[in-house]
Amino acid sequence: MTTQEILKKLVAFPVLGGENNLEIIHWIKSYIESFGVTTTLVPNEDNTKASLHCRIGPSVDGGVILSGHTDVVPVKGQPWETNPFELIEKEDGNLYARGSCDMKGYLSCCLATLPEMVKADLKTPIYFAFTYDEEIGCLGVASLIEDIKKTYSETPKYAIIGEASMLQPIIGQKSIHIIDIIVNGSQGHSSRIKQEVSAVHEAAKIVIWAEEKMNSLIDFGSTDERFTPPHSSLHVGTINGGIAPNIIANKTTLSLDIRCLPQDSAETIYEELKNYCKQREKEQQPVFSGFKIDVTENHPIVHALNTSEDSDAIDLIGRITGNYNWTTVSYASEAGYFSKAGYESIICGPGSIKQAHRANEFISKDQLQKGTEMIQSLVKLLETTF
């Protein structure tokens, strides 16, 4: 199958983050095993989802992991001009479908090159590592990495995470942590605002706390000009509370998005937030004994990526793409997990991140071809004593 034919097949699986991905992962498994390669599935606790890994080549140290996710973001409410789960080729040279760019295009490049990998005289192995639930917090990657470490006696050296980057190497990303907060206040007539505890007013204080915390990090000098913006960000994206202007709100919900530079600690900010909320409870419970602020993680912290500018991974990408000019991004991916596990990790994949998560998502045929050529070049490189 060509890369485009495989992409057409993969985008037809409408697997959103959080949903059962067994149909697509078993199709990938069958495809890989048709070339005589043994695969391993890493299921979740209730066996409704699974990640997959395999090795092509010898059992020696120094191999390269090619990693991507099988899930996509929703399409509901977006103004799609075509069926989002059917690959549509238009005269502009682009291939339209949900996941075409993020990131089934990269998976297709890997799978289309598999026949060449199997035939090659690889001196260093290549691994596939495909996950579930990346789009809702990178929930499948930790168990996948753990299973890779247990399965293979050798140790891979590199991990290439194929998020859309126009094949430019990315060595840094911020962490992301999303916090859900429920403020439980009292209710009553708005004229009694000093005798009650308004959940809306208390939620507003949390918003102010978040903005002041962000500004304090900037004022302290915790910046990195490689990123845009060059500081950690705290942002309240949703807030909902109250039923009428003249009724004191007894409940308000809000969500806080925290994106940290590699040198800042999302764990520390989370603890400081919880301590602030406990302080507010202590101050307001004499007014209303039932006042409470529940602070929970929407998903665990997605680790930052901070690969060294001297990493051999940059040279590896340069040799297979011709592009040695690295950059950084403010979005999150699974790359930080591979880095934390000890692999020299880098983001590099076909397509533009500008197309991700939007209506009429596409990848150009040119980028899909160049992504395939990148993997083909990797195969040729690993036939040498790289």
Summary of the structure (lengths in Angstrom):
residues: 386
radius of gyration: 23.4
end to end distance: 28.8
largest distance: 80.1
contacts: 1351
relative contact order: 0.19
helix: 34%
strand: 24%
